[in-house]
Structure formats: C-alpha cells, structure tokens
Amino acid sequence: MNKEQKLVEECKNADTLPKITATLSRLLSEGYSIWTDGTLYNVKHLVDKTSGIKIEIFGKEHAPPHFHVSRGDIDASFTIESCQHLVGNIGNREKKLIEFWYEQSRETLIKIWNETRPTDCPVGPIRPPE
C-alpha cells in the first residue's frame, strides 16, 4: 500500500473531529492533488531537506527523469540517471557537493522516482543499474 492509499484509508477511518482535521491538514499541506479521474496523488515528493536545501521529485514530470534542488541561492535540476545539470542556478562548489551526494543517494532517488510515478505520467520508471 503506497502513502496515498494509506492516507485515503486514514480519511475513511477517521472517527473523531481531530482525526478528520488532521487528515485534511495533511492533504492541504503535504503537496497532494486530485487527478481528473478522482484519485489522490502527491504533486511532489520531498527526498531530503537539510540546512535549508530541498531535494524534490515531482509526480507528473517531463523527460528526462530528474530531481530539483532548491535553497535561497540555488534552484537547479539534475538527471537521476547521471546527475547531469539540466537547468537552473547553482555555484560550482554546490554543484560538486550535489554530485558527491548523488553518488551516495542514486539508488534511493531511482526508488523514489519509480514509486511516485502516477499511472498517466508521461515519463515511466527508471530501470535500476545492473
């Protein structure tokens, strides 16, 4: 059961006002939206956040599979398969640190990308390295 399905179950099983309020709060604050077919999906998945830096993967994305890095002075995208800098502003030092982080986190990024693909996403899953 994925996290969207779990949240739907929490909504269905909430039997007190505080519980239904808590589920609505999660829906409104954690990046959820509704597809045209009425199913719940997460618009973005926060991979990591530390020292003000956010690493995000969005649900319905364009090719190539990529992740976003943002902080006050950074707003850039990188491919998941090779960490190639696609677009955005980032300093050389920060880029090298992200590349280092990527080498340690690549498998997790692939896993998160694959787990967060909605059924109508134009970009499918990534095959893990063999």
Protein Blocks (a to p, Z undefined) as FASTA:
>chain_A
ZZklmmmmmmmmpcbfklmmmmmmmmmmnopacdfkopacdfbacfbdcehiacdddfbd
cdddddddddfklccdddfklopafbdcddfklmmmmmmmmmmmmmmmmmmmmmmmcfkl
cbdcddddZZ
